[in-house]
Amino acid sequence: MLDVKKKQQVIKKYQTHTGDTGSSEVQIAILTAEIDELIEHLKSHHKDHSSRRGLLRKVSTRRRLMRYLKKDNPESYEIIAKKLKIKQPRTIAKLDASGKEIADLDDLEEVDIVEEKDGTEE
């Protein structure tokens, strides 16, 4: 758990305007700081499964916020990802019933649909 001073420092560093305490950027930065603390805790307490569950929950929440920010404000998404050194998620291609690749709804404009027959692309 972040102490009050550290949380205020994170908010001050990543706020978009004065008085901003709840924007997506600030929430992502706070979650990242909490994730880093939990990772350090789990390095020395590897059997603490409840903390591991909390870590996974925070990572999921941060991932959802990052997905929202990418749709809402792509420039801010790129800036916050670089500042916090967050890796970009991999896109996984899905196949439909006929074997064609279909794009994830979130990344529909980024993934090209490719049809393969006998190892050749059309």
Secondary structure, 3 states (H helix, E strand, C coil): CCCHHHHHHHHHHHCCCCCCCCCHHHHHHHHHHHHHHHHHHHHHCCCCHHHHHHHHHHHHHHHHHHHHHHHHCHHHHHHHHHHHCCCCCCCCCEECCCCCEECCHHHCCCCCCCCEECCEEC
